[in-house]
Structure formats: structure tokens, C-alpha cells
Amino acid sequence: MRNLKIPATVLAALAINAISAVGQWPGYPSPGPRTKEGKIDLAAPPPRMADGKPDFSGLWEPARAPGGRGGLSMNGTLPLPFPIPSAPDDPPIAQFFNIGAGFKEGLPFTPWAAQVRAQRKGDNNKDNPDAACLPLGLTQLHMHPQPRKVFQTPREIVILYEANGNTRQILTDGRRLPNHDATPWWYGYSAGHWDSDTLVVETTGFRDDVWLDVEGSPLTSSGKMTERWRRVKFGLMQIDITIEDPKAYTKPFSVRVNHQLMADTELMEFVCQERDAVHYVGKDEKK
């Protein structure tokens, strides 16, 4: 069981991720192709469903380029496996705290959004929903150092996030996104369709107070998130994320996050307790 709040400190996030490497059911073999040494062959071709579509099922964690800080623009041709981030400015740790860390000019904030983010960051992020055991922003979850487990059927994809025990559902049964009268949620409503071997996921219907990152880059009810999922190799999943929100950003922007497969381990329990919010301390509350 875990009750430490990951966004409290980079070191805590990295330490928790290191613990995840052992996980539960240690040593029980994951299904999949094996090398001569008996390890999962991460460079093997991606698995496919019965209908021929790529299968994203598995336990995943964020990945980065080996031997350097290649950012979120890394392509799928790099050798595997990828080491996990090891320093605060390594992606995707940097983007987890500031989704615009890889942009030279920063994110294209509207004046309103720039003010909101400055206020949130100035308060040491104490109002991040995570501090109150509320759902994290989807981009925070994409870049979160704790694992996520993907289950896929022809009609839906369900993702179990170890972080805060969050759960997300992506419906792939052909339905359209709901209209503007739908009740808003932290995760909105996600509908996916296939573009060849790429799963395109569109999400709308967000609440007006979503945080894209720990430092509070906003997403509002006028926002839309489009993801393009690709399983490049057996051990590499690549997701391109585009954010559109005319209230918060002057133009759309995109980031890429790569995930590496975690073999022979499982999710751990995570219990969120509101007392963990003491890790978020505003500048006026410091002693």
C-alpha cells in the first residue's frame, strides 16, 4: 500500500517508481516473446488482437532515450530497453511537473491562463486535485512515474493507474462524443477510432478546473484532447497528445510521451489519504 503523494517532490516520485520495479507477484513471468536469455523480447513485433488491430494490453511506465535526455520527441527506432528518468530535468519527469518544459517559448497561454498558472505555481501547487485525493489530469497520468495497466477489448480500453488508484475508460464501439449538455468530468468522455494501426482517441467534456501538470497549466470545459496511440514494438508504446482549448491557449500544442513495457511484475495498491495534502504548502503557510 502507498499513501505518499507523488507530486510533493521529484525525489519522492523517483523513489516510488524504483519501488514499483519489484511490485507484487515478483518474478511471475509475463506472457510474450522471449529472448535466448529468457527475458521478454522488447524489440519483437507488437502483438495484435483477433481483428488484427494492435493490442496495447500490458503494464507500462514512461520511458526516455538511453544515455541522454531526448525529450518527448523521441521516435520509435531507438534501442530498448529505456532507463527510467533519473534527474528532475529528465523527460518525462520534467513534463510531469511542467508540460511545457520542452517548449523554448513556453506554452501558448492566453493572458487568463498565464495568470492562473502563475497563481497555482506561486502557491506551491497546493490546490492540485491530487492534494485532495481527486483525479489527476490525464496528461499528468500519462507522464506519471507510477505504472499503468492497460486492458483492451474490441469495444473499449480500460486503464488502471497505480497513482491514486485512478481508472480511465476509452470507448471504441463506434459511438460519438456526447454533446455539450453532458455532465463534465475530470477525465471527460473518451471515444476512440482506428486510423490504420493508430488508435485515435478524442476526449471532451472536461471540468473547468483540470490541471495538465503539477504546476497547474489549465484545461477548461472548452478544451479537447486528441491522442494518437501506436505500439511501435512489443516493448514500446508511443502516444502523441494534442491539446486544444481556446480559453486557455492561443493555439493547439502537442507533446509525445513514450511508454516502456514492464515485464514480470504487477501493480501495487495505492490508498490516497487527504492528510497527505500537508506536502502541498502555500508560500503564505510556510513556517
Phi, psi and omega in degrees: 000140176238141171225012177282135181277113185305312186293356182298325183199147179299319182298321178296319180298316181292323179295317179298319180296323179295321178297324182297340183297332179270318173059196176262164184051051184299136174084355179285127189289135174280150176289149177144170180295146183240150174279175178298334179278357178090006179267157176301132180277093184293338181270001180292163177300150180294147177287162182227152176285174179298333179274004178092353180282150177302144180255116182270004183301144177143177178258127189231156172218156179299150181230162175218172181294142180289138173073013180188190183241077189283354178074186184273002179268008181302137177267177186272015184261358183286153181294155179245157001276166177263136174289152177286157179304145184232002180214155185303331181262010174281134171287148002269010177303316180299316181288334176298320178276324181217102185299340179267014184299333182270003181259122183300321182264005183078179180286153181279064182295144163285162178305320179298312182294322178299320179292318180298313182294320179299320179294316180297313180294322179297335177267020179057031172063022186294341180264008173306133181308331179301330181292338179251019180061032176262165182300138175284159172298148184299324179290326173300318181293322179301325186255004183293137183291342178281155186291165172221143182246128184254130173243131184232133170233171178297343185251347182195161171236130177242133181241124174260117179262128176297325180298116178060011181063032182286151179227137178232146179237128175245118184268128182239030184265013176096355181289157176267164176294147179292164180283184186289352180275355182292145178298127181286148179226163176301319182266355182064206180238125185245125176235135183241149173217162185262136170241089189060239181266011179255129174271118179260120183245123178249134183229127174224185177079031179284159168293174183268005187228035181281142175255123178283335181213177183296327184274002166097023172300123192277156167224135186243182181293345176271002185276158175221137176242129177241125179245144174239107184266132175223135171260098188290317178220176180302322184257011184225122175243134185238129181232118173264129186241125176244129179251127173236127179199095185298339178284327186254336187223141183285343177202161177295155174219157185227147173225161177236137173232133179255142178240139175254146181289138175256116185260150171060037177207181183214172174295154172251162176290147175223122178243116181271131179234134185297340178294343178292347181296349177296343178288341177261110184236120178290159185297332180277355183251357180294146179240000000 
